[in-house]
Amino acid sequence: MAFKIFSRLTSLNLQIKGQQTAFRALCSGCSLSVEHDRQNRRFTVTPGSGAGGHAECAVLHYKFIGEKEVDLVSTYVPDTFRGQGVAALLSQAAMDFLVEEHLKAHISCWYIKKYIEDHPMKTYKELVIP
């Protein structure tokens, strides 16, 4: 149930910023933001720092394989982020991008395949190229 609330909060807090889209969610009292970098074809989550150096970020990579088709290639979450729902947040942002842009997807990433199985929304399943 907590994840459903988390997912709804993420969807409700969609913000558009020029060429980038930011998805925001609350997680254990901290705010996480997914940035969509269209030019580099990736979604990223960077820790809400406070630690003066360059922090490693979680990333979901995709590539276009046709005019209206993408391949969701890979998801990487650093050890410091694991177990906090960051990969799910990245996956949801990518699937929402597909819905918004009317795209279909080939899923190469095992985690995103699992995410879609665990969240059997008809809308998401219809976007997957077998």
BAKOL-280207 format. One record per residue: residue in three letters; chain; x, y, z of N, C-alpha, C, O in turn. Coordinates in steps of 0.1 Angstrom, whole numbers. Layout:
<nodes>
code, unit, n_east, n_north, n_up, ca_east, ca_north, ca_up, c_east, c_north, c_up, o_east, o_north, o_up
ALA, A, X, Y, Z, X, Y, Z, X, Y, Z, X, Y, Z
...
</nodes>
This chain:
<nodes>
code, unit, n_east, n_north, n_up, ca_east, ca_north, ca_up, c_east, c_north, c_up, o_east, o_north, o_up
MET, A, 8, -12, 0, 0, 0, 0, 9, 13, 0, 5, 22, -7
ALA, A, 20, 12, 7, 29, 24, 8, 34, 27, -6, 36, 39, -9
PHE, A, 37, 17, -14, 42, 19, -27, 32, 25, -36, 35, 34, -44
LYS, A, 19, 21, -35, 9, 27, -43, 7, 42, -40, 6, 50, -49
ILE, A, 8, 46, -27, 7, 60, -23, 20, 67, -29, 19, 78, -34
PHE, A, 31, 61, -27, 44, 66, -33, 43, 69, -48, 47, 79, -52
SER, A, 37, 59, -55, 35, 60, -69, 26, 72, -73, 28, 79, -82
ARG, A, 15, 73, -65, 5, 83, -68, 11, 97, -65, 9, 106, -73
LEU, A, 19, 98, -54, 26, 111, -51, 35, 115, -63, 36, 126, -67
THR, A, 42, 105, -68, 52, 107, -79, 44, 112, -91, 48, 122, -97
SER, A, 33, 106, -94, 26, 110, -106, 20, 124, -105, 19, 131, -114
LEU, A, 15, 127, -92, 9, 140, -90, 19, 151, -91, 15, 163, -93
ASN, A, 31, 149, -88, 41, 159, -87, 49, 161, -100, 61, 165, -99
LEU, A, 43, 158, -111, 50, 159, -124, 52, 174, -127, 43, 182, -127
GLN, A, 64, 178, -131, 67, 191, -135, 75, 192, -148, 84, 183, -150
ILE, A, 72, 201, -156, 79, 202, -169, 88, 214, -169, 84, 225, -165
LYS, A, 100, 212, -172, 110, 223, -172, 117, 223, -186, 127, 216, -188
GLY, A, 112, 230, -196, 119, 231, -209, 120, 217, -215, 110, 210, -217
GLN, A, 132, 213, -218, 134, 200, -223, 136, 189, -213, 137, 177, -216
GLN, A, 135, 192, -200, 137, 182, -190, 124, 181, -182, 117, 191, -180
THR, A, 121, 169, -178, 110, 166, -169, 115, 162, -156, 124, 153, -155
ALA, A, 109, 167, -145, 113, 163, -132, 102, 156, -125, 90, 161, -125
PHE, A, 104, 144, -119, 94, 136, -112, 99, 137, -97, 110, 134, -95
ARG, A, 90, 141, -89, 94, 142, -75, 86, 133, -66, 75, 130, -69
ALA, A, 93, 128, -56, 86, 119, -46, 92, 120, -33, 104, 124, -31
LEU, A, 84, 117, -23, 89, 117, -9, 93, 103, -5, 85, 93, -8
CYS, A, 104, 101, 1, 109, 88, 5, 116, 89, 18, 127, 95, 19
SER, A, 110, 83, 29, 116, 84, 42, 120, 98, 46, 131, 99, 52
GLY, A, 112, 107, 44, 115, 121, 48, 124, 129, 39, 127, 140, 42
CYS, A, 129, 122, 29, 138, 130, 20, 131, 131, 6, 122, 123, 3
SER, A, 135, 141, -1, 129, 143, -14, 138, 138, -25, 150, 142, -26
LEU, A, 132, 130, -34, 140, 125, -45, 134, 130, -58, 122, 132, -59
SER, A, 142, 134, -68, 138, 140, -80, 144, 132, -92, 156, 130, -92
VAL, A, 135, 128, -101, 140, 121, -113, 141, 132, -124, 131, 139, -127
GLU, A, 152, 133, -130, 154, 143, -141, 155, 135, -154, 161, 125, -155
HIS, A, 147, 140, -164, 147, 133, -177, 156, 142, -186, 153, 153, -190
ASP, A, 167, 136, -190, 177, 143, -199, 174, 137, -213, 180, 127, -216
ARG, A, 166, 144, -221, 162, 139, -234, 174, 138, -244, 175, 129, -252
GLN, A, 183, 148, -243, 194, 148, -252, 203, 136, -250, 208, 130, -260
ASN, A, 206, 132, -238, 214, 120, -235, 206, 107, -233, 212, 97, -230
ARG, A, 193, 108, -235, 184, 97, -234, 186, 89, -221, 189, 77, -221
ARG, A, 183, 96, -210, 184, 89, -197, 176, 97, -187, 172, 108, -188
PHE, A, 172, 89, -176, 165, 94, -165, 175, 93, -153, 182, 82, -152
THR, A, 177, 103, -145, 186, 102, -133, 180, 106, -120, 171, 114, -120
VAL, A, 185, 101, -110, 182, 105, -96, 195, 107, -89, 204, 99, -88
THR, A, 197, 120, -84, 209, 123, -77, 205, 125, -62, 195, 131, -59
PRO, A, 213, 120, -53, 210, 121, -39, 209, 136, -35, 216, 145, -40
GLY, A, 199, 139, -26, 198, 152, -20, 209, 155, -11, 209, 153, 1
SER, A, 220, 160, -17, 233, 161, -11, 234, 168, 2, 225, 166, 11
GLY, A, 244, 175, 4, 248, 180, 17, 262, 176, 19, 269, 180, 28
ALA, A, 266, 166, 11, 280, 161, 12, 289, 167, 1, 290, 161, -9
GLY, A, 294, 178, 3, 302, 186, -6, 307, 181, -20, 310, 189, -28
GLY, A, 309, 168, -22, 315, 163, -34, 305, 159, -45, 293, 160, -43
HIS, A, 310, 154, -56, 301, 149, -66, 295, 136, -62, 302, 126, -60
ALA, A, 282, 135, -61, 276, 123, -57, 273, 114, -70, 269, 120, -80
GLU, A, 274, 101, -68, 270, 92, -79, 255, 92, -80, 248, 93, -70
CYS, A, 250, 91, -92, 236, 91, -94, 231, 78, -99, 238, 70, -105
ALA, A, 218, 75, -97, 211, 64, -103, 206, 68, -117, 203, 79, -119
VAL, A, 207, 58, -126, 204, 62, -140, 196, 51, -147, 199, 39, -145
LEU, A, 187, 54, -156, 180, 45, -165, 183, 50, -179, 179, 62, -182
HIS, A, 189, 42, -187, 193, 45, -201, 183, 40, -210, 178, 29, -208
TYR, A, 180, 47, -221, 171, 42, -232, 177, 47, -245, 185, 56, -246
LYS, A, 173, 41, -256, 177, 45, -269, 165, 43, -279, 157, 34, -277
PHE, A, 164, 52, -289, 154, 50, -299, 158, 40, -309, 169, 39, -313
ILE, A, 148, 31, -312, 151, 20, -321, 142, 21, -333, 142, 13, -342
GLY, A, 134, 32, -333, 124, 35, -344, 119, 48, -342, 122, 55, -331
GLU, A, 110, 53, -351, 104, 66, -349, 96, 68, -336, 97, 78, -329
LYS, A, 88, 57, -333, 80, 58, -321, 83, 46, -312, 74, 41, -304
GLU, A, 95, 41, -312, 99, 29, -304, 112, 32, -297, 122, 37, -303
VAL, A, 113, 28, -284, 125, 29, -277, 129, 15, -271, 120, 6, -269
ASP, A, 141, 14, -267, 146, 3, -259, 150, 8, -246, 159, 16, -245
LEU, A, 144, 3, -235, 147, 6, -222, 159, -3, -218, 157, -15, -215
VAL, A, 171, 2, -219, 183, -6, -220, 188, -11, -206, 190, -23, -204
SER, A, 189, -1, -196, 195, -5, -184, 191, 4, -173, 188, 16, -175
THR, A, 192, -1, -160, 190, 7, -148, 201, 4, -139, 205, -7, -136
TYR, A, 207, 15, -134, 218, 13, -124, 215, 22, -112, 211, 34, -113
VAL, A, 216, 16, -100, 214, 23, -87, 226, 20, -78, 229, 9, -75
PRO, A, 233, 31, -74, 245, 29, -65, 241, 23, -52, 229, 24, -48
ASP, A, 250, 16, -46, 248, 9, -33, 241, 18, -23, 232, 13, -16
THR, A, 245, 31, -22, 239, 40, -12, 224, 43, -14, 218, 47, -5
PHE, A, 219, 40, -26, 205, 42, -29, 196, 30, -29, 184, 31, -29
ARG, A, 203, 18, -29, 195, 6, -30, 186, 3, -19, 189, 7, -7
GLY, A, 174, -3, -22, 164, -6, -12, 156, 6, -8, 148, 5, 2
GLN, A, 156, 17, -15, 148, 28, -12, 138, 32, -23, 131, 42, -22
GLY, A, 136, 23, -32, 126, 25, -43, 131, 34, -54, 122, 38, -62
VAL, A, 144, 36, -55, 149, 45, -66, 147, 39, -79, 143, 46, -89
ALA, A, 150, 26, -81, 149, 19, -94, 134, 20, -98, 131, 21, -110
ALA, A, 125, 18, -89, 111, 18, -92, 107, 32, -97, 99, 34, -106
LEU, A, 112, 42, -90, 109, 56, -94, 114, 59, -108, 107, 65, -116
LEU, A, 126, 55, -111, 132, 56, -125, 123, 49, -135, 120, 54, -146
SER, A, 119, 37, -131, 111, 29, -141, 97, 35, -143, 92, 36, -154
GLN, A, 91, 40, -132, 78, 47, -134, 80, 59, -143, 71, 62, -151
ALA, A, 90, 67, -141, 93, 79, -149, 94, 75, -164, 89, 82, -173
ALA, A, 101, 64, -166, 103, 60, -180, 90, 55, -186, 87, 58, -198
MET, A, 82, 48, -179, 69, 43, -184, 60, 54, -186, 52, 55, -196
ASP, A, 60, 64, -177, 51, 76, -179, 55, 84, -191, 47, 89, -198
PHE, A, 68, 84, -194, 73, 91, -206, 68, 84, -218, 64, 90, -228
LEU, A, 68, 70, -218, 62, 63, -230, 47, 66, -232, 43, 69, -243
VAL, A, 40, 67, -221, 26, 70, -222, 24, 84, -228, 16, 86, -237
GLU, A, 31, 94, -222, 29, 108, -226, 33, 110, -241, 27, 118, -248
GLU, A, 43, 103, -246, 48, 105, -259, 43, 95, -269, 46, 95, -281
HIS, A, 34, 86, -265, 27, 76, -273, 38, 67, -280, 38, 65, -292
LEU, A, 47, 62, -272, 58, 54, -277, 55, 39, -273, 48, 36, -263
LYS, A, 62, 30, -280, 62, 16, -276, 77, 13, -272, 86, 20, -276
ALA, A, 78, 2, -264, 92, -1, -259, 95, -15, -259, 87, -24, -257
HIS, A, 108, -18, -263, 114, -31, -261, 121, -29, -247, 127, -19, -245
ILE, A, 120, -40, -239, 125, -39, -225, 138, -48, -225, 136, -60, -224
SER, A, 149, -42, -225, 162, -50, -223, 166, -52, -209, 172, -62, -205
CYS, A, 162, -42, -200, 166, -42, -186, 157, -52, -178, 145, -51, -179
TRP, A, 163, -61, -171, 156, -71, -163, 148, -64, -152, 137, -69, -149
TYR, A, 153, -53, -146, 145, -47, -135, 132, -41, -141, 122, -42, -134
ILE, A, 133, -34, -152, 121, -28, -157, 111, -39, -161, 99, -36, -159
LYS, A, 115, -50, -166, 106, -61, -169, 99, -65, -156, 87, -67, -155
LYS, A, 107, -66, -145, 101, -70, -132, 91, -59, -127, 81, -62, -122
TYR, A, 95, -46, -129, 86, -35, -125, 73, -36, -132, 63, -34, -125
ILE, A, 73, -39, -145, 60, -40, -152, 52, -52, -148, 40, -51, -147
GLU, A, 59, -63, -145, 52, -75, -139, 45, -72, -126, 34, -76, -123
ASP, A, 53, -65, -117, 48, -61, -104, 37, -50, -104, 30, -49, -94
HIS, A, 36, -43, -115, 27, -32, -116, 19, -34, -129, 21, -27, -139
PRO, A, 10, -44, -128, 3, -48, -140, -8, -38, -145, -20, -42, -147
MET, A, -4, -26, -148, -13, -16, -153, -14, -19, -168, -5, -21, -175
LYS, A, -27, -20, -173, -29, -23, -187, -22, -13, -196, -17, -17, -206
THR, A, -22, -1, -192, -15, 10, -200, -1, 6, -203, 4, 7, -214
TYR, A, 7, 2, -192, 21, -2, -193, 23, -14, -202, 31, -14, -211
LYS, A, 15, -24, -200, 16, -37, -207, 14, -35, -222, 20, -41, -230
GLU, A, 5, -26, -226, 2, -23, -240, 13, -16, -247, 14, -16, -259
LEU, A, 22, -10, -239, 34, -3, -245, 46, -12, -248, 55, -8, -255
VAL, A, 46, -24, -243, 57, -33, -244, 57, -41, -257, 47, -47, -261
ILE, A, 68, -40, -265, 69, -48, -277, 74, -62, -273, 85, -63, -266
PRO, A, 67, -72, -276, 71, -86, -272, 84, -90, -278, 89, -101, -275
</nodes>
